[in-house]
C-alpha cells in the first residue's frame, strides 16, 4: 500500500488508488422489471400509464410533500413552478450566484428578470441577508438552490418570504433525500424542483419531479406542463397557455426502480461524507463546507471542499485537481459564478425580457463570494461516497500526499 510520503502520481509516483470507485448509474432487476411491465402494457406516455405518476407521488411522500408531478427535466420543473406562481413579465426572481444556469434561465423562460445574489461562503447556498437586500417592489420569488445537497437556511428563507410576500421555489437538483429538521427539502417552499438527469442521485437519464403541498398550485403547474389542460375537463379543452413537459412512462419505470434504493444509498453517502469531512479538516489548507446542525441528512450530489493554494506552495486549483485525479479520485468541476457567464455579461436573452423588464447591467455585476468559491472549491463525484469507508478515506490520503510534495508538484508544472 502506498504511503503519504510516496511521490504523487502526477510527478511519477504510484497512485493511491489503482481500482475505480463504484460506477454510476446503478441499476438492477428493479428497473428491468418496471421497464418490461411498461413495454408489455403498451401505455408508454403518462396519459395511458401509471408509472410516472406513481413514482412522482411516492417521491413527494418521501420528502414530506402532498403532491408530485413527473416532468421532462429539472429546468422545466422550475419553469412550471414559476408559471404556476404567476411570475412573469416585469417581475424579478432572486437567484444565487453559484448554481447551474437553469436556476436562472427558468426565470427568463417566463419573461421574468433573474437578479443574481451572492452566497453564504460556508454552505455555498444563497445568503438570506444578501437576498433580502436585493428585494425591490418588482421581486416576486426566490429560487433557493441546495448546493451539493447542503440545504439552504430554510428557516431564514421561509420567514423572509412570509414577511415580504414572496414565493419560495426550492431548487433541489442536488438534494434528493436531504432533510431539514425532519422534513425533506422541497416541501418547505411553494414548490420543490428535482432533476433526474444522468449525474443526479436518482436518474432516468433525464427527467424531473415537482413537489408541493398546495392543490391549487399543483393544478396550475400541471396545466402549464400539460398543454394548458384543466383537470377533469375534456381532453381538447385548453383553458390557459401551456407547454408539453410530461415525463414518459419509460422514465417513470426506471425511477420507480431507483426509488427502491435511494434511502440506503443516501445513508451510506451521508455516513462516508461525515467521516471524510473530519479527515480532510485535519489537513491545513483544506476545509469542507460547514454542515448546518438543522440538516438531518445530506443528499450529497457532490462532495465539495475549499482549497487554499497558499497552503500548497501556491499550486493552482487546476493543477491540484489534476494531481488529485492522477491519484485515482473521481473529479467533478465547480460551477462558475453566474455573473461571469456570457449570457448575462452580454444579455444574450434572445426573445426574453421585453419592454417591461427591469434593466440590469450584468456586465458590471460582481459577486465576490460566488466568484471566490468558483475559483477555490474542489468537487468530487458522489459515486465515490458509495465505496467502503477505507476507500473513501483514500481521498484524504491523496490530498495529504499532494500537500507533502506541493512544492515539487507546483514547480514541475
Helices and strands as residue ranges (DSSP letters): G 9-11, H 29-41, H 51-62, E 67-71, H 74-84, E 92-96, H 102-109, E 113-117, H 128-133, E 139-145, G 147-149, H 154-164, E 167-171, E 179-180, E 183-184, E 191-195, E 208-212, H 215-225, H 249-259, H 262-280, E 286-288, E 295-297, E 302-307, G 309-312, H 317-326, G 338-340, H 342-345, G 362-364, H 368-374, E 377-381, G 382-386, H 389-404, H 406-412
